Amino acid sequence: FMLMAAQKISFQMEKIYLNKISHPESESSKIISIFGNENKIFQEWTFYKQIMEAVDFGLIVFDSNYVIEFMNKKSGFILKNSQHDYRGKKLDDLFGHTELLQIKTLLQTRDFPIIKEEMQLSLANLPNYYIGFSIYAHEDTEHITKYIFVFSEITQTKRIQAEIIRMDRMASLGVLSSGIAHEIRNPLAGIKAMVQTLEEEMDEGSSQLEYVDRILRQVNRLDDLLKAFFSYARPQRPDPRAEQIMDIVREVLPLFRRKMQDKNIEIIENYEKELYYVFVDSNQIQQVIFNLFLNAIDAMPEGGTITIEAKNSPDLKPVIDRRHRMPSLLSNKMIEIRISDTGTGMPQDVIDNVFNTFFTTKSNGTGLGLSIVYQIIKEHGGQIEVESTPNEGTLFKILLPALERKIVT
């Protein structure tokens, strides 16, 4: 409404100016008598324009040919575009083909106003960037002549929504997993005991030993799977202590030395000087590092490089902050840990599901490894994210609570 009023004032100003040139006495005096003092009109226009520039959302006006007539400064900020004046240019100069097609489809198929729509933008270095928008139509003589596109960034909101959905899913699956694991584990223990007894009673050269051995291997595999179920369904509450992240990593690395040598995989460590202490349960974070290293090695069958980095991040906070659940936490600072590989990478559909319970791309995988990693990090009041490009590699970024100095209790 403000924009239409301001445009009407602007139009009347132009009309006054043109008439004043062609009819310096008669026409201009008539117009001024109708619309008031020119200075007052200009002040009103300036006032409306200041309001539109001051609002904390993007606002773009375009005509039926998608030519931009007005765009406030906030629009350029949200769209990560430094060019200020887009008047006279088309929406094609602002949006990519996919986004423009979405806008055009809505204009052609929906009734106005179009409210609370969402759009993912294709921006360099920002693969998951979202805006929420509404579109209003302005009719002139029963025909739509202009569209008002109002929008704001909702990336953080989308992340929080996804986080809440994931937590609800994990909670329900945790209850289910616990029940299933309990019902299966008891008879499985009986099967294992009887097979072991049968193995002991067989002659050393018996042809049946091979079958018994296979049964035992499969029973042990199923038992390991059930242990993973219990780890997921009944996670232990962290018992945090002040630790150095490099000490935790170096407890895990020896477990992979031989495997990395056989696969020609190099490990690079890079830690910031005067690194904060992480406030964590060392055993649980070792489990996180173990799972991430295992995935990285599996992603590089032809060899490559695993890089682990850690730096102080005092200004970063997780999307959903659970640090208040940590006992005796004496700092609001965080440490950022990055574990990257040069492996096969993952497509977007895999990235979107990689932390979901039971999701796996491995033929012998359980789909619990990264779910447990995710759960451990969240229980520590931290955050974990993944970035990946097919045939280039994968990066896991972790935020963990930190202390500037070690506290002795």
C-alpha positions in Angstrom: 0.0 0.0 0.0 2.8 2.4 0.9 4.6 1.6 -2.3 1.5 2.2 -4.5 0.9 5.5 -2.7 4.5 6.6 -3.1 4.4 5.6 -6.8 1.2 7.7 -7.3 2.9 10.7 -5.7 5.9 10.2 -7.9 3.6 10.1 -11.0 1.8 13.2 -10.0 5.2 15.0 -9.5 6.2 14.1 -13.0 2.9 15.3 -14.3 3.3 18.6 -12.5 6.7 19.1 -13.9 5.7 18.3 -17.5 2.7 20.5 -17.4 4.6 23.3 -15.8 7.0 23.3 -18.8 4.3 23.3 -21.5 1.8 25.5 -19.7 3.7 27.5 -17.2 0.7 29.4 -15.9 -2.6 27.7 -16.5 -2.1 23.9 -16.3 0.5 23.7 -13.6 -1.5 26.0 -11.3 -4.5 23.7 -11.7 -2.5 20.6 -10.9 -0.9 22.2 -7.9 -4.3 23.4 -6.6 -5.5 19.8 -6.8 -2.5 18.0 -5.4 -1.2 20.7 -3.1 2.2 22.2 -2.8 5.0 20.6 -4.8 7.3 20.6 -1.8 4.7 18.8 0.3 4.4 16.1 -2.4 8.1 15.7 -2.6 8.3 15.4 1.2 5.7 12.7 1.2 7.5 10.7 -1.5 10.8 11.0 0.4 9.0 9.8 3.6 7.6 6.7 1.9 10.9 5.9 0.2 12.7 6.2 3.5 10.3 3.7 5.0 10.8 1.2 2.2 14.6 1.5 2.5 14.5 1.1 6.3 12.4 -2.1 6.4 14.2 -5.3 7.3 13.0 -7.3 4.3 13.5 -7.2 0.6 11.0 -5.4 -1.6 11.0 -5.6 -5.4 8.3 -4.1 -7.7 8.2 -5.4 -11.3 5.7 -5.1 -14.2 4.0 -7.8 -16.3 7.1 -8.1 -18.5 9.2 -8.8 -15.4 11.0 -5.4 -15.7 12.1 -4.1 -12.3 10.6 -0.7 -11.3 11.8 -0.5 -7.7 14.2 -2.5 -5.5 15.2 -1.5 -1.9 18.7 -1.9 -0.5 17.8 -4.8 1.7 17.0 -6.8 -1.4 20.5 -6.6 -2.7 21.8 -7.6 0.8 19.6 -10.7 1.0 20.4 -11.8 -2.6 24.1 -11.2 -2.0 24.2 -8.8 -4.9 26.3 -5.6 -4.5 24.8 -3.8 -7.5 22.4 -1.1 -6.2 20.3 0.1 -9.1 18.3 -2.5 -10.9 15.5 -0.2 -12.2 14.8 -1.0 -15.9 16.5 -4.4 -15.7 14.6 -7.7 -15.7 14.2 -10.3 -13.0 16.5 -12.6 -15.0 19.4 -10.4 -13.9 18.6 -11.1 -10.2 17.4 -14.7 -10.2 18.6 -17.9 -11.8 16.6 -19.9 -14.4 15.1 -22.3 -11.8 14.1 -19.5 -9.4 12.6 -17.3 -12.1 10.6 -20.3 -13.4 9.2 -20.9 -9.9 8.1 -17.2 -9.7 6.5 -17.2 -13.2 4.6 -20.5 -12.5 3.2 -19.1 -9.3 2.0 -15.9 -11.1 0.3 -18.0 -13.8 -1.3 -20.6 -11.6 -2.1 -19.0 -8.2 -4.7 -16.5 -6.9 -3.4 -13.4 -5.3 -2.0 -12.6 -2.8 0.6 -15.5 -2.9 1.7 -15.8 0.7 4.4 -17.7 2.5 6.2 -19.5 -0.3 9.8 -20.7 -0.1 12.6 -20.8 -2.6 16.1 -22.2 -2.6 18.6 -19.9 -4.3 21.6 -21.0 -6.3 24.3 -18.8 -4.9 28.1 -19.4 -5.1 29.5 -20.8 -1.9 26.0 -21.0 -0.3 24.5 -24.3 -1.4 21.6 -24.2 1.1 20.3 -20.7 1.0 16.6 -20.1 1.3 14.2 -17.1 1.2 10.6 -16.9 2.1 8.4 -14.6 0.0 5.0 -13.3 -0.8 3.7 -11.7 -4.0 1.0 -9.1 -4.2 -0.6 -7.8 -7.4 -1.5 -4.2 -8.2 -4.5 -3.8 -10.6 -5.0 -0.8 -12.8 -8.3 -0.6 -14.7 -9.0 -4.3 -13.9 -5.7 -5.5 -15.3 -2.7 -6.5 -13.2 0.1 -4.1 -14.1 2.6 -4.6 -11.3 3.7 -7.2 -8.8 5.2 -6.6 -5.4 7.7 -9.2 -4.3 8.3 -9.1 -0.5 10.9 -11.6 0.9 13.4 -12.3 3.6 16.1 -14.9 4.3 14.9 -18.0 6.1 18.0 -20.3 6.0 18.4 -20.4 9.8 14.7 -21.1 10.2 14.9 -24.0 7.7 17.9 -25.5 9.6 16.0 -25.2 12.9 12.9 -26.9 11.5 15.1 -29.7 10.1 16.8 -30.1 13.4 13.5 -30.4 15.3 12.1 -33.0 12.8 15.3 -35.0 13.1 15.2 -34.9 16.9 11.6 -36.1 16.9 12.4 -38.9 14.5 15.5 -40.0 16.5 13.4 -40.0 19.8 10.7 -42.3 18.3 13.2 -44.6 16.6 15.2 -44.8 19.8 12.2 -46.3 21.7 11.5 -48.7 18.8 15.2 -49.8 18.6 15.5 -50.4 22.3 12.5 -52.7 22.3 13.6 -54.7 19.3 17.2 -55.0 20.5 16.0 -56.3 23.9 13.7 -58.9 22.4 16.3 -60.3 20.0 19.4 -60.2 22.2 18.3 -62.8 24.8 17.5 -65.6 22.3 20.6 -64.7 20.3 22.7 -65.2 23.4 21.2 -68.7 23.8 21.9 -69.5 20.2 25.5 -68.4 20.5 26.0 -70.5 23.7 24.7 -73.6 22.0 26.7 -73.2 18.9 29.9 -72.7 20.9 29.1 -75.9 22.9 28.5 -77.7 19.6 31.9 -76.5 18.3 33.7 -77.7 21.4 32.2 -81.2 21.1 33.1 -81.6 17.4 36.2 -83.4 16.2 39.0 -81.1 15.0 38.8 -82.3 11.4 35.1 -82.4 11.2 33.6 -81.1 7.9 30.8 -79.5 9.9 33.2 -77.0 11.7 33.1 -74.7 8.7 29.3 -74.3 9.0 29.5 -73.8 12.8 32.2 -71.2 12.3 30.0 -69.3 9.8 27.0 -69.4 12.2 29.2 -67.9 15.0 30.5 -65.2 12.7 26.9 -64.2 11.8 25.8 -64.3 15.4 28.7 -62.1 16.4 27.8 -59.7 13.6 24.2 -59.5 14.8 25.4 -59.0 18.3 27.5 -56.1 17.2 24.5 -54.6 15.5 22.4 -54.9 18.6 25.1 -53.2 20.6 24.9 -50.4 18.1 21.2 -50.3 18.6 21.6 -50.0 22.4 24.2 -47.3 22.0 21.7 -45.3 19.9 18.6 -46.1 21.9 20.1 -45.6 25.3 22.9 -43.1 25.0 24.9 -42.4 28.1 24.9 -38.9 29.4 28.2 -37.3 28.8 30.6 -37.0 31.7 32.6 -34.0 30.5 36.1 -33.0 31.4 38.5 -30.4 30.1 40.5 -32.1 27.3 42.7 -31.1 24.4 41.2 -32.2 21.1 44.6 -33.3 19.7 45.0 -35.7 22.6 41.6 -37.3 21.8 42.5 -37.6 18.1 45.9 -39.2 18.9 44.2 -41.8 21.0 42.2 -42.9 17.9 44.9 -42.5 15.1 46.9 -45.6 16.0 43.9 -47.8 15.4 44.0 -46.8 11.7 47.7 -46.6 11.0 48.0 -50.0 9.4 44.9 -49.6 7.4 45.9 -46.2 6.1 49.4 -47.4 5.1 47.8 -50.3 3.2 45.5 -48.0 1.3 48.1 -45.2 0.8 46.2 -42.7 2.8 48.0 -39.7 4.3 46.9 -37.9 7.5 47.4 -34.2 8.0 46.9 -32.5 11.4 46.6 -28.8 11.9 45.8 -27.3 15.3 45.6 -23.6 16.2 48.1 -22.4 18.7 46.7 -21.8 22.2 43.7 -23.9 21.4 40.9 -23.9 23.9 40.2 -27.0 25.9 37.1 -28.9 24.8 34.6 -29.7 27.5 33.6 -33.2 26.6 33.4 -36.9 27.5 36.7 -38.1 26.0 35.4 -41.7 25.3 32.3 -40.5 23.4 34.3 -38.0 21.3 36.8 -40.8 20.5 33.8 -42.7 19.1 32.9 -39.7 17.0 36.4 -39.4 15.6 36.6 -43.2 15.0 33.4 -43.2 13.0 34.3 -40.2 10.9 37.8 -41.6 10.2 36.3 -45.0 9.2 33.9 -43.3 6.7 36.8 -41.2 5.3 38.9 -44.3 4.7 36.1 -46.2 3.1 35.5 -43.3 0.8 39.1 -43.5 -0.5 39.7 -47.0 -1.9 42.5 -45.7 -4.2 44.2 -43.6 -1.4 44.1 -39.9 -0.6 44.4 -37.5 2.3 42.5 -37.1 5.5 42.9 -33.6 7.1 41.9 -32.8 10.7 41.9 -29.2 11.8 40.8 -27.5 15.0 40.5 -23.8 15.8 39.0 -21.5 18.4 35.5 -20.2 17.5 34.4 -17.9 20.3 31.6 -16.3 18.3 30.0 -19.4 16.9 27.0 -21.0 18.5 25.0 -24.1 17.5 21.7 -23.8 15.8 19.9 -25.3 18.8 21.9 -24.5 21.9 21.9 -27.3 24.4 24.9 -26.2 26.4 22.7 -25.3 29.4 22.3 -29.1 29.8 26.1 -29.6 30.4 27.1 -29.6 34.0 29.6 -27.1 35.3 30.1 -25.4 31.9 32.2 -22.3 32.7 32.5 -20.8 29.2 30.3 -20.0 26.2 33.1 -20.4 23.8 33.3 -23.1 21.1 36.0 -25.1 19.2 35.5 -25.8 15.5 36.8 -29.2 14.3 37.1 -30.0 10.6 37.6 -33.5 9.3 37.9 -33.7 5.5 38.9 -36.3 2.9 39.7 -36.4 -0.8 37.4 -39.4 -1.5 34.4 -40.1 -3.7 32.1 -37.5 -2.1 28.4 -37.6 -1.8 25.5 -36.3 -4.0 22.9 -33.9 -2.4 20.3 -36.6 -1.8 22.8 -38.6 0.3 23.9 -35.5 2.2 20.3 -34.7 3.1 19.9 -38.1 4.8 23.4 -38.9 6.0 22.6 -38.5 9.7 19.2 -40.2 9.5 18.9 -43.5 11.5 19.3 -46.7 9.4 20.3 -44.7 6.3 23.4 -46.2 4.6 24.9 -46.5 1.1 27.2 -49.4 2.2 26.2 -53.0 1.4 27.3 -54.1 4.9 26.4 -50.9 6.7 23.9 -50.6 9.6 23.0 -47.0 9.1 23.8 -46.2 12.8 27.3 -44.9 12.7 26.6 -41.3 11.8 23.3 -41.3 13.7 25.3 -42.1 16.8 27.9 -39.4 15.9 25.1 -36.9 15.5 23.5 -37.9 18.8 26.8 -37.7 20.7 27.6 -34.2 19.4 24.1 -32.9 20.2 24.2 -34.4 23.8 27.4 -32.4 24.2 25.7 -29.2 23.3 27.5 -29.0 20.0 26.7 -29.1 16.3 27.8 -31.1 13.3 27.4 -30.3 9.6 28.5 -32.0 6.4 29.6 -30.6 3.0 30.4 -32.8 0.1 31.0 -32.7 -3.7 31.0 -35.9 -5.8 34.5 -37.0 -6.9 36.1 -34.2 -4.8 35.6 -35.2 -1.1 33.7 -34.6 2.1 34.0 -32.2 5.0 32.5 -32.7 8.5 32.4 -29.5 10.6 31.9 -29.9 14.4 31.3 -27.3 17.1 32.0 -28.4 20.7 31.8 -26.5 24.0 35.2 -25.1 25.1 37.1 -23.6 28.1 39.9 -21.1 27.7 41.9 -22.8 30.4 41.8 -26.2 32.2 39.9 -26.2 35.4 41.1 -28.5 38.1 38.4 -29.9 40.4 
